[in-house]
């Protein structure tokens, strides 16, 4: 990693002292946590300090109350929890000070991670964030889809999905607060993924989806919408027997492990593929989970 020249570092420090909110960080959360200021990582090695930094980052610019921090870091907060939190804050500020070229935990690092009456607040600019970029690409895809440019919309969603490098905050051991944030991000990712699947199905790119869907199903083995999309893609590429096998495998897994049968809707799709009638062909609208999620399957 290229080190910032001392003169440049001092100039940036003077700028940050005047306006700490102007100091921009490069952030990745869609995978292992990485935060760099001036090309230098500010992620502390200690796990609880890293947890705190992740929590502050996901609430960037907002006060995170001390009681929320306690709930994140401990099942039962110790008597000296305030001192323990302050120690984590000091670890982060020391990393900030190194990135700033500031001696110790100086005034700029204290302004960038400020102590508030109810807790703490991170004041870094985080525009260069993979999550922010991901959401911008999704918004652009929505605009492209609204104009009927399905190919552009699908490519933009692919670019958004490619920003994921594994589970969000993959190297952070989450407490209950971060766990909720991670769950929300995973659901957001799945929603984007399903939107792209629908676009690819609407573009009749069935063959290219089969491998992706087969790779996704083990991650959520009882998700009927994924199975339905795979059944449709296989059927549309002339692989009716393989489509029926997907249904049989799901039905067996549901029965043996959960004591359940596939939903009536999936049974209807299975029956329709089995009959394979030219007068009543299988259509994308036969996967109602997609329309139920507000996705356009016209």
CORNORMO-V578523 format. One line per field, one symbol per residue. burial: I if it has 24 or more other ideal C-beta (glycine too) atoms within 12 Angstrom, else O. A space follows every 10 residues. Layout:
# CORNORMO-V578523
burial=???
This chain:
# CORNORMO-V578523
burial=OOOOOOOOIO OIIOOIOOOI OOIIIIIIII IOIIIIIIII IIIIOOOIII IIIIIIIIII OOOIOIOIII IIIOOOOOOO OOOIIOOIII IIIIIIIIII IIOOIOOIII IIIIIOOOII IIIIIIOOII IIIIIOIIOO IIOOIOOOOI OOIIOIIIOI IOIIOOOIIO OIOIIOIIOO IIOOIIOIII IIIIIIIIII IIIOIIOOII OIIOOIIOOO OIIIIIIIII IIIIIIOOOO OIIIOIIOII IOIOOOOOOO OIIOIIOOII OIIOOOOOOO OIOIIIIOII OOOOIOIO
